[in-house]
Amino acid sequence: MTHPNNRNPPSTTAGAPRGRPAGDHTAKRVELLRAATSVIAENGYANASLRAVAQKAGCTTGAVTYYFASRQELVIAVAEHHFDSFDAMLADVRDQTDIRTLVERWLSHTTDDPEFWPVMSQLLVHARYAPTLARVIERRYTHFRTVYTELLATGQEQGTVRDDIPADLLADQLAAMGDGWMIMAPFEPARFSPSRIRALVEAALTLITPPPCPAHGPQP
């Protein structure tokens, strides 16, 4: 018979899944996504094993698999996490139709984050051979371009964006420019100095600004 004084106090974690890691679930998940991002950026996609991610995060492989059941699930979550940053950029400027800020933030995101390009480029290459990942990237990129198109269409209605080219084509052109900057920035850092980034932003905005109205001289 157990003496009353030896009884264990009621557990505040009763009913919690066996082996559940301690701490905030969302925070730990983000920590693991950041660790996976660093592993891919430093060692390449092929070497981004669950064990390598666990070592980077300072935890066990079992802790990683608690949040991500497989390597594929983790990689897809990394892709979703990166596209979340695109959506955040859009959300910040959507109400004000602030194309300038969007272009500036895109360039800053590309040139200031040393892990951004290595990770995104490898995910894009791998997606060609991974249909599930390809569908995620297609869905998220389509959403990005859709909102981008809406921003430009609003600008056209307000007279701040040229309307002689459909908004969806302008969105494709600007997105392609951003992708090109993302690819080349790590190889040509001098080309993306702060002063030249400002010049690139101005040039991009000039391309979508309504052309000046022709002056009407006296009729002969």
Secondary structure as GFF3:
##gff-version 3
##sequence-region A 1 220
A	DSSP	three_ten_helix	4	6	.	.	.	ID=ss1
A	DSSP	alpha_helix	25	43	.	.	.	ID=ss2
A	DSSP	three_ten_helix	45	47	.	.	.	ID=ss3
A	DSSP	alpha_helix	50	57	.	.	.	ID=ss4
A	DSSP	alpha_helix	61	67	.	.	.	ID=ss5
A	DSSP	alpha_helix	71	94	.	.	.	ID=ss6
A	DSSP	alpha_helix	99	112	.	.	.	ID=ss7
A	DSSP	alpha_helix	116	127	.	.	.	ID=ss8
A	DSSP	alpha_helix	131	158	.	.	.	ID=ss9
A	DSSP	alpha_helix	167	184	.	.	.	ID=ss10
A	DSSP	three_ten_helix	189	192	.	.	.	ID=ss11
A	DSSP	alpha_helix	194	208	.	.	.	ID=ss12
###
